[in-house]
Amino acid sequence: MSRFVMASAAAVLMSATLANAAEPIALRDMGSFHVGGRLVEISGKPVKEVTFTPGGVPAKVDPNGTYQVEQMYVQYFLPAVEKGAYPLLMWHGGGLTGVTYETTPDGREGWLNYFLRKGWAVYNSDAVERGRAGWAQYPDIFKSEPVFLTTANPFERFRIGDGPNSYNSDPTKRKLLPGNQFPNDGYENFVKQNVPRWTTTDDAIIAAYIAEIDRVGPSIILFHSQAGSFGFKVAQARPDKVKALIAIEPAGVGDPAKVESLKNIPTLIVYGDYIEQDSRWPKIRATGVAFAEGIKAAGGSVDVVDLPKAGIKGNSHMVMMDKNNAEVAALIQKWLEGKGLTK
């Protein structure tokens, strides 16, 4: 266990309380923007006649021409009293959007509100091909077909349920992992957040995230799951602008040949519970830890926190949605304070 965990776990457990939802959040500004993307020419397609409204007059639509594609959507919230030394960028995982960090599936405050209340300027995004970022044509631009998830898939794959066939449409008949903290009563709301994802858009996503960093300026990145490789690779591309990395169960890592570029960026990697009994996550975690050791060997600072060993138990892959999400957020906040990243 790292010195950070030993020194702070007890304090975090005592101080982690839910934010007072009745207290208004004071902002000095909020808004949104699209960033990144490129122009693509499409040609050789037949002109179609489309009736856009039932009973309306058909219109000819020529699909040939220039398209704006691979842009990313970012929504920002700037607190009236800013206490974070740098903006906090929140990047979601695969098949998800920025909703990941908003209200939890069972109606509690998410990490977006938690860190706003702590005085962080928060930038929450929908990555390329997700949500309000928009899609591009398949197969002309997105070369692979999209991947869709069944209702049962996240329950059985995100360490919520106890393995294959643990999901049931009746919440009372679902086989949850013992002590699991995911809000089972909000699971239907969670799967409503799921969106298609592609497996061939990584380069476009990384390019858009780099564009976000270039626009916002020096920032801290908090990223989850699929965004593991994005967070580390963007930091390797812009090491002067990334001031800290917070990897929540990263499913991928950066370029091992470029770990030295991360040596001046303090990094926190957080893993939830039930890792050892999962079919995939022992290997995924081992890859992440090996990457962390590479950063350390290059002279960097990395804290790897296994939540059960820190006394925070029952977390699924969706740590920021679990019933103890404020407890984990408090651990992250304490780490940020310990690294001198607050005003």
C-alpha positions in Angstrom: 0.0 0.0 0.0 1.4 3.5 -0.9 2.3 6.0 1.8 -0.5 8.2 0.5 -3.1 5.5 1.2 -1.7 4.7 4.7 -1.6 8.4 5.6 -4.9 9.4 4.3 -7.3 6.4 4.3 -8.5 6.9 7.9 -9.0 10.7 7.4 -10.9 10.1 4.2 -13.2 7.6 5.8 -14.0 10.1 8.6 -14.4 13.2 6.4 -16.2 11.7 3.4 -19.8 13.0 3.6 -22.4 13.7 1.0 -22.5 17.3 -0.2 -25.4 19.4 1.0 -27.7 19.3 -2.0 -29.8 22.1 -0.5 -26.9 24.5 -0.7 -26.8 26.3 -4.1 -23.8 26.0 -6.3 -22.4 29.5 -7.1 -21.0 29.8 -10.6 -19.3 32.8 -12.3 -19.9 31.2 -15.7 -21.0 28.1 -17.5 -21.3 27.2 -21.2 -20.2 24.8 -23.8 -18.2 24.5 -27.0 -17.2 22.0 -29.7 -13.5 21.4 -30.3 -11.4 19.5 -32.8 -12.6 17.7 -35.9 -11.8 17.9 -39.5 -13.5 18.4 -42.9 -14.1 15.3 -45.1 -15.2 15.1 -48.8 -17.8 12.5 -49.7 -18.4 11.8 -53.4 -20.0 9.2 -55.7 -23.3 8.9 -53.8 -26.7 9.0 -55.4 -29.0 11.9 -54.8 -32.0 11.0 -52.7 -35.5 12.3 -52.3 -36.4 12.7 -48.6 -39.7 13.6 -47.0 -38.6 15.1 -43.7 -42.1 15.6 -42.1 -45.1 13.2 -42.6 -47.3 14.8 -45.2 -44.6 17.3 -46.2 -43.1 18.1 -49.6 -40.2 15.8 -50.6 -36.9 17.5 -51.0 -33.8 16.3 -53.0 -30.8 15.6 -50.7 -27.4 15.4 -52.3 -25.1 13.5 -49.9 -22.0 14.5 -51.9 -19.9 17.3 -50.5 -17.9 18.5 -47.4 -18.7 17.2 -43.9 -17.5 18.4 -40.5 -16.6 15.3 -38.5 -14.8 14.0 -35.4 -15.4 17.0 -33.3 -15.9 16.8 -29.5 -18.5 18.5 -27.2 -17.4 20.1 -24.0 -19.5 21.7 -21.3 -17.9 23.8 -18.6 -18.8 25.0 -15.1 -16.7 27.7 -13.5 -17.3 28.2 -9.7 -17.6 31.7 -8.2 -14.8 31.0 -5.8 -12.2 28.9 -7.6 -10.0 26.7 -5.3 -8.5 24.4 -7.8 -5.1 25.5 -9.1 -6.1 24.2 -12.6 -9.3 23.2 -14.4 -10.4 19.6 -13.9 -11.2 17.8 -17.2 -13.6 14.8 -16.9 -13.3 12.1 -19.6 -15.7 9.2 -19.8 -15.4 5.5 -20.8 -16.5 3.4 -23.7 -20.2 3.4 -24.7 -20.8 6.3 -22.4 -20.9 10.2 -22.4 -20.3 13.0 -20.0 -23.5 11.9 -18.2 -21.1 9.5 -16.3 -20.1 12.4 -14.0 -23.5 14.0 -13.6 -26.4 12.9 -11.4 -26.0 9.2 -10.4 -28.5 6.7 -11.8 -30.4 6.6 -8.4 -30.6 10.4 -8.2 -27.6 11.4 -6.0 -25.1 14.1 -6.9 -22.3 12.9 -9.2 -18.6 13.9 -9.2 -19.2 16.9 -11.4 -21.2 18.5 -8.6 -18.9 17.2 -5.9 -15.8 18.8 -7.4 -17.6 22.0 -8.3 -18.6 22.3 -4.6 -14.9 21.9 -3.8 -14.1 24.9 -6.0 -12.8 23.2 -9.2 -13.5 24.5 -12.6 -15.0 21.4 -14.3 -14.9 20.7 -18.0 -17.1 17.6 -18.9 -17.1 16.2 -22.4 -18.8 13.9 -24.8 -16.0 12.4 -26.8 -15.9 12.0 -30.6 -18.8 9.9 -31.8 -20.7 10.1 -28.5 -23.7 12.1 -27.4 -23.7 15.8 -28.4 -20.4 15.4 -30.3 -22.3 13.7 -33.1 -21.6 10.8 -35.5 -20.0 10.5 -38.9 -21.0 8.3 -41.8 -20.2 4.6 -41.7 -18.3 3.1 -43.5 -17.2 6.2 -45.4 -15.6 7.9 -42.4 -16.0 5.6 -39.3 -14.6 2.4 -40.8 -16.0 -0.2 -38.4 -19.6 -0.8 -37.5 -20.7 0.6 -34.1 -20.8 -1.7 -31.0 -24.1 -1.8 -29.1 -24.6 -3.3 -25.6 -27.5 -5.3 -24.4 -29.2 -4.3 -21.1 -27.5 -7.2 -19.3 -24.0 -6.6 -20.6 -22.8 -3.8 -18.3 -24.4 -5.6 -15.2 -22.3 -8.7 -15.9 -19.2 -7.1 -17.2 -18.7 -4.0 -15.0 -18.4 -6.1 -11.8 -21.9 -5.2 -10.6 -23.4 -8.7 -11.0 -21.8 -11.9 -10.0 -20.7 -12.9 -13.4 -22.5 -14.4 -16.5 -26.3 -14.8 -16.1 -26.4 -12.7 -13.0 -28.7 -10.1 -14.6 -32.5 -10.3 -14.4 -35.1 -7.8 -15.5 -36.6 -8.1 -12.0 -34.3 -6.1 -9.7 -35.1 -8.4 -6.8 -33.8 -11.5 -8.7 -30.4 -10.0 -9.8 -27.3 -11.7 -8.4 -25.2 -8.8 -7.1 -21.6 -9.3 -6.0 -21.6 -9.5 -2.2 -21.5 -6.0 -0.7 -21.6 -4.4 -4.1 -22.1 -0.6 -4.0 -23.7 0.0 -7.4 -27.2 1.3 -7.0 -29.2 -1.6 -8.2 -32.5 0.4 -8.0 -31.0 2.8 -10.6 -29.6 0.3 -13.0 -32.3 0.9 -15.7 -31.4 4.6 -15.6 -27.8 3.7 -16.1 -28.4 1.6 -19.3 -30.4 4.5 -20.7 -27.1 6.4 -20.8 -25.4 3.8 -23.0 -24.6 4.9 -26.5 -23.0 3.2 -29.5 -19.2 3.2 -29.7 -16.7 2.5 -32.4 -13.4 0.6 -32.2 -11.6 2.6 -35.0 -11.9 6.2 -33.7 -9.1 6.3 -31.1 -6.8 8.5 -33.1 -9.7 11.0 -33.7 -10.6 11.0 -30.0 -7.0 11.6 -29.0 -6.8 14.5 -31.5 -9.9 16.1 -30.1 -8.7 15.7 -26.5 -5.4 17.4 -27.4 -7.4 20.2 -29.0 -9.4 20.6 -25.7 -6.1 20.8 -23.7 -4.7 23.3 -26.2 -7.9 25.5 -25.8 -8.4 25.2 -22.0 -4.7 25.4 -21.1 -2.9 23.7 -18.2 -5.3 21.2 -16.7 -5.8 18.1 -14.5 -7.4 15.2 -16.3 -9.7 12.7 -14.5 -10.5 9.8 -16.9 -12.2 6.5 -16.7 -12.0 3.0 -18.4 -11.6 3.3 -22.2 -10.2 6.8 -21.7 -7.2 5.3 -19.9 -5.1 5.2 -23.0 -6.5 8.6 -24.1 -5.5 10.3 -20.8 -2.0 8.9 -20.7 -1.4 9.5 -24.5 -2.7 13.0 -24.4 -0.4 13.7 -21.4 2.5 12.3 -23.4 1.6 14.6 -26.3 1.3 17.7 -24.0 3.3 17.0 -20.9 3.8 20.8 -20.3 0.0 21.3 -20.1 -1.1 18.3 -18.0 -0.6 19.0 -14.4 -1.9 15.8 -12.9 -3.6 12.5 -14.0 -6.4 10.7 -12.1 -7.0 7.4 -13.8 -10.2 5.6 -12.6 -9.9 1.9 -13.5 -8.0 2.6 -16.8 -8.7 0.0 -19.4 -5.6 1.1 -21.4 -2.3 2.9 -20.9 0.0 5.2 -22.8 3.0 4.4 -24.9 5.6 2.5 -22.7 8.4 3.9 -24.8 7.4 7.4 -23.8 6.9 7.0 -20.0 9.7 9.5 -19.3 7.5 12.3 -20.6 5.1 11.6 -17.6 7.8 11.9 -14.9 6.8 15.4 -13.9 3.1 14.7 -13.8 1.7 13.4 -10.5 -0.5 10.4 -11.2 -3.2 8.7 -9.2 -4.6 5.3 -10.4 -7.7 4.0 -8.6 -9.1 0.4 -8.8 -12.4 -0.8 -7.3 -13.3 -4.1 -5.7 -13.8 -7.7 -7.0 -10.8 -7.4 -9.3 -9.3 -10.8 -8.4 -12.5 -12.8 -9.2 -13.2 -11.2 -12.6 -12.2 -12.8 -15.8 -10.6 -9.7 -17.4 -9.6 -7.2 -14.8 -6.6 -9.0 -13.2 -4.8 -8.6 -16.5 -6.1 -5.1 -17.1 -4.9 -4.0 -13.7 -1.6 -5.7 -14.1 -1.0 -3.8 -17.3 -1.9 -0.5 -15.5 0.4 -1.3 -12.6 3.3 -2.2 -14.9 2.8 1.1 -16.7 2.8 2.9 -13.4 6.1 1.2 -12.4 7.6 2.3 -15.7 6.7 5.9 -14.8 8.3 5.5 -11.4 11.4 4.0 -12.9 11.7 7.1 -15.1 11.6 9.3 -11.9 7.9 9.9 -11.8 5.4 9.9 -9.0 2.5 7.5 -9.1 0.1 6.4 -6.4 -1.9 3.2 -7.1 -4.9 2.8 -4.8 -6.9 -0.4 -4.5 -10.0 0.8 -2.8 -10.6 -2.3 -0.7 -7.1 -2.1 0.7 -7.8 1.5 1.6 -10.9 0.4 3.5 -13.4 1.4 0.8 -15.2 -1.7 -0.3 -17.8 -2.9 -2.8 -17.0 -0.7 -5.7 -17.9 -1.7 -9.2 -16.2 -0.5 -12.4 -18.5 2.5 -12.3 -16.9 3.9 -9.2 -18.3 7.5 -9.7 -21.9 6.1 -9.6 -21.6 3.7 -6.7 -23.3 4.5 -3.4 -20.0 5.4 -1.8 -19.0 7.7 -4.7 -18.5 10.7 -2.3 -16.1 8.7 -0.2 -14.0 7.9 -3.2 -14.2 11.5 -4.4 -13.0 12.6 -1.0 -10.0 10.4 -1.4 -9.2 12.0 -4.8 -9.7 15.5 -3.3 -7.3 14.7 -0.5 -4.7 13.5 -3.0 -5.1 16.7 -5.0 -4.6 18.8 -1.9 -1.6 16.7 -0.9 0.0 17.4 -4.3 -0.4 21.1 -3.8 -2.9 21.4 -6.6 -5.4 23.6 -4.7 -5.3 27.3 -3.9 
